[in-house]
């Protein structure tokens, strides 16, 4: 059935008394709403990860992770420092991300952190 046919059927139901005016309005509004957006797959969600060009100390990795995850950049910096101290893997992970994660464009809209 097409949308026009569905709306016509709703009107017939209302005219016969099967639907009240409020029920008709709710059903019509529900039918006219755009379909919900499909959820992003993990791969396409990771494509949004970019190194920050504004919140950076070295390569912008922690600033980019902050924008992507919503966790403050200083917490990411602390995590990489702890990984560095506890076994050296922090340097490896940071350098790999510095190389593999692209830098955000300079004209990209900046998301401001809500924390103070």
C-alpha positions as CSV (number, residue, x, y, z in Angstrom):
1,X,0.0,0.0,0.0
2,X,1.1,3.5,-0.6
3,X,1.0,6.3,1.9
4,X,-2.0,7.9,0.2
5,X,-3.9,4.7,0.4
6,X,-3.0,4.2,4.1
7,X,-4.2,7.8,4.9
8,X,-7.4,7.2,3.0
9,X,-8.0,4.0,5.0
10,X,-7.5,6.0,8.2
11,X,-10.0,8.5,7.1
12,X,-12.5,5.8,6.4
13,X,-11.9,4.3,9.8
14,X,-12.5,7.7,11.4
15,X,-15.6,8.3,9.3
16,X,-17.1,4.9,10.4
17,X,-16.3,5.7,14.1
18,X,-13.6,3.1,14.5
19,X,-11.1,5.9,15.3
20,X,-11.6,9.0,17.4
21,X,-10.3,12.3,16.1
22,X,-7.3,12.1,18.5
23,X,-6.5,8.6,17.5
24,X,-6.7,9.6,13.8
25,X,-4.4,12.5,14.4
26,X,-1.8,10.3,16.2
27,X,-1.9,7.6,13.5
28,X,-1.6,10.2,10.8
29,X,1.3,11.9,12.5
30,X,3.1,8.5,13.0
31,X,2.6,7.7,9.3
32,X,4.0,11.0,8.1
33,X,7.1,10.9,10.3
34,X,10.3,10.1,8.4
35,X,11.7,6.6,8.9
36,X,14.3,6.4,11.8
37,X,17.9,6.6,10.7
38,X,19.7,3.3,10.5
39,X,22.2,2.9,13.4
40,X,25.8,3.3,12.4
41,X,27.9,0.2,12.0
42,X,31.1,-0.1,14.1
43,X,33.2,0.4,11.1
44,X,31.4,3.6,9.9
45,X,31.4,4.9,13.5
46,X,35.2,4.5,13.7
47,X,35.5,6.5,10.5
48,X,34.5,9.5,12.5
49,X,37.7,9.3,14.6
50,X,40.0,12.1,13.8
51,X,43.1,13.7,15.5
52,X,42.3,17.1,16.8
53,X,43.9,20.1,15.1
54,X,43.1,22.4,18.0
55,X,43.3,20.4,21.2
56,X,46.8,18.9,20.8
57,X,50.0,18.6,22.8
58,X,51.9,16.3,20.4
59,X,49.9,14.7,17.6
60,X,46.3,15.6,18.6
61,X,45.4,11.9,19.4
62,X,44.0,12.6,22.9
63,X,42.1,15.6,21.7
64,X,40.6,13.6,18.9
65,X,39.7,10.7,21.3
66,X,38.1,13.3,23.6
67,X,35.9,14.6,20.8
68,X,35.0,11.1,19.6
69,X,34.3,9.5,23.0
70,X,33.1,12.5,25.1
71,X,35.7,11.8,27.7
72,X,38.0,14.7,28.6
73,X,41.3,14.9,26.9
74,X,43.2,15.0,30.2
75,X,41.9,11.6,31.1
76,X,43.1,10.2,27.8
77,X,46.5,11.8,28.4
78,X,46.6,10.2,31.9
79,X,45.7,6.8,30.4
80,X,48.5,7.0,27.8
81,X,50.9,8.1,30.5
82,X,49.9,5.2,32.8
83,X,50.3,2.8,29.9
84,X,53.8,4.3,29.2
85,X,54.8,3.9,32.9
86,X,53.3,0.4,33.3
87,X,54.9,-1.3,30.3
88,X,55.6,1.1,27.5
89,X,52.6,0.2,25.4
90,X,51.2,3.8,25.7
91,X,54.0,5.1,23.4
92,X,53.3,2.3,20.8
93,X,49.6,2.8,20.8
94,X,49.9,6.6,20.7
95,X,52.4,6.6,17.8
96,X,50.3,4.1,15.9
97,X,47.2,6.3,16.3
98,X,49.3,9.3,15.3
99,X,50.2,7.6,12.1
100,X,47.0,5.8,11.3
101,X,44.2,8.3,12.4
102,X,43.8,11.2,10.0
103,X,43.9,14.8,11.1
104,X,40.6,16.6,11.2
105,X,40.2,19.4,8.6
106,X,41.0,22.9,9.9
107,X,37.5,24.1,9.0
108,X,35.7,21.3,10.9
109,X,33.1,22.4,13.4
110,X,34.5,22.2,16.9
111,X,32.6,20.4,19.7
112,X,33.1,22.2,23.0
113,X,33.5,20.1,26.1
114,X,30.7,20.4,28.7
115,X,33.1,20.0,31.7
116,X,34.6,22.9,33.6
